[in-house]
Structure formats: structure tokens, C-alpha cells
Amino acid sequence: MVKNCANPKCAKPLHYLREGRIFVFDAESDSGKPIHRMEHYWLCGECSKTMRLEKTGQGVRTVLKASLSVHKTVGAISQPLAS
């Protein structure tokens, strides 16, 4: 059961699911094969603003989110481009 924020530098206790984000990953056996079980992790509201979780061969780690400005698309063009 999830009890604390998955960020080891934070470890805020989980009291309510009103804030933050839950991450669910397939569990793996010691041999690396998937088994029929899910692992749940939680990032608190503050940590989930700047981080996400990523599953690696060694376990789960926190990763900084990419800058939001990189993912914005140009959608404010009001006139078609001249040809």
C-alpha cells in the first residue's frame, strides 16, 4: 500500500488522494518477466508539479518533467500563410 510520496527527498505522508498523482506499473519477477500484479506509487501535489515517475530495470525513479514551453504548439495563426 502506498504510504508516502515516492520522491525520496520528500516522503510526505499520503492522507488523501485529493492532490498529487498516482503512477501504476506492471510488477516484474526477479527474472525480469512480468507477473500479474500492479505496483502503485504516489507523488504528492508539490512533487507532481515538477516530476514524474519512470520505471527502469533497477526499479522506479523520479524524473524532472520536460519544460512545458517545449511541448506548446503554434495555434495562434489567424491568417493562412501566403503562397
N, C-alpha and C positions, 0 to 999 in steps of 0.2 A: 504494500500500500504506500502511496506517495505521502510523505510527511513534511518534506522541506523543499525549498527551491533547489533545482538541480545545479544551479551555479554554486560551486564550492566556496566562492568568495562571499556569497550572500547567505545562503542556507536559511532564509526566512521561513518560519513555520507556516504550513498550509492550514488555514482555518476555514476558509470559504473559497468556492470556485468563482466568485464574482469578479476577480481580477486575475490577470496572468493568462497563461496559455498551457494547455496540456499537449504533450507530444506522445505519440504511440508508435512503438517499433515492434517488429517481429522479433521474438526471442530466438536465440540460436543455442544449440547444444555445444558442448565442449569441442566437438569435432568441426564446428562451424556450420552444421546443417540446420536449417530452420525447423523448429518444433511448433506444435500447435499451442502457442501461448503468446500473449502480448505483454510488452513491458511499457509501463506508463511513467512519464516524467512530467514535472511541472516547473515552469519558470514563473516567478512572481511578476506582478504588474510592472515594477520598475525594470527588472532584468529583461522582460519580454519586449520592452520598447527598443532595446539596442542589440539583443541577442536572439539566437535561435539554437536549437539542438541538432546535432548531426551524429548519426551512428557511424562508427568506424570499426575496424577489425579488433580494436582494443576495448571498445565499449562506446559510451556516449560522451560527447564533448560539447562545450559551448562554443559558438562561433558568432562573431560580430556580424550583424546584418549589413548587407551592401548599402551604400548610400542611396537614399530614396531618389535623389535627383538623377541618378544614372538610369533608373527604370521609367522615368517620365517620358511620355510620347508627345510629339508635337501635334496638338489637336486644336490649336487656336488659329488655324489658317482660315480666313473668311472669304478669300478670293482665290479662284483657281490660278495656278501658275500660267503665265503667258507662254505660248508655244511658238 
